[in-house]
Amino acid sequence: MYLFSPDIFNWIDQVKPSKRGKYELPAAINLMLKGKSKLFAVKSEDYCQDVGTPEDLEYLRRKM
């Protein structure tokens, strides 16, 4: 799970589309690191599910 301040949009504006034609969040995070922005991470042992597709979202809806 990611939690960003609104400043993330300044970094996303600098991202060029990937070979897939997508604006990749990891590219914005890499720019933040190169720009010396402070990033924090918290390791969690809790369940996490990617919801990158409509099928993922539907799966979670059924699971809840």
N, C-alpha and C positions, 0 to 999 in steps of 0.2 A: 504494500500500500504506500502511496506517495502522498505527502502533504507539503504543499508549496505556498509561499507567499505570492501575492500578485506579481512580484518581480519576475517570476518564471516566464511571463509573457514577453518581457524584454529579451530574454534569451531565446525563446521559441521564435521570435521574429527574425533572429539571425540564422536559424537553421534552414539549410537548403534541403529540398526533397531528396529522399534516398533513391536508390535504384528502383525501388518498388513504387516510387512516386508519393511516398508518405513522409510526413513530418515526424521524425522519430524522437520520442522523449529522451532516450539515452543520448542523442546528439546534443540536446539542450543541456542535459546534465554535464556532459563533457565540457561544453563551453563554460558552464558555471565554474567547473573546477579549474579550467585554464584561466578564468578571470578572477581566481582567488576568492570566489564566494564561499561563505561558510555553509557546509552541508553536514547534516547529522544523520546517523543511521541508528536504528534500534532493531536488534535481532529479536525475532518472535518465534516461539514454538507453536503458536496458534495456527489454526487452519486458514489457508489462503487459497482463493480460486481466481484465476484469471477470467475476466469478462470481456475479452477482446472480440468476441463474435456474438451475434444474436443467439446462437445455440448455447453458448456458455451462460448467457443471461437466463435463458429458458430453463436450463438445467438447475441453476440456483433457485429460480422461482419454484420449481417442483420440489426441490430439496427442503425448502423452508416450509 
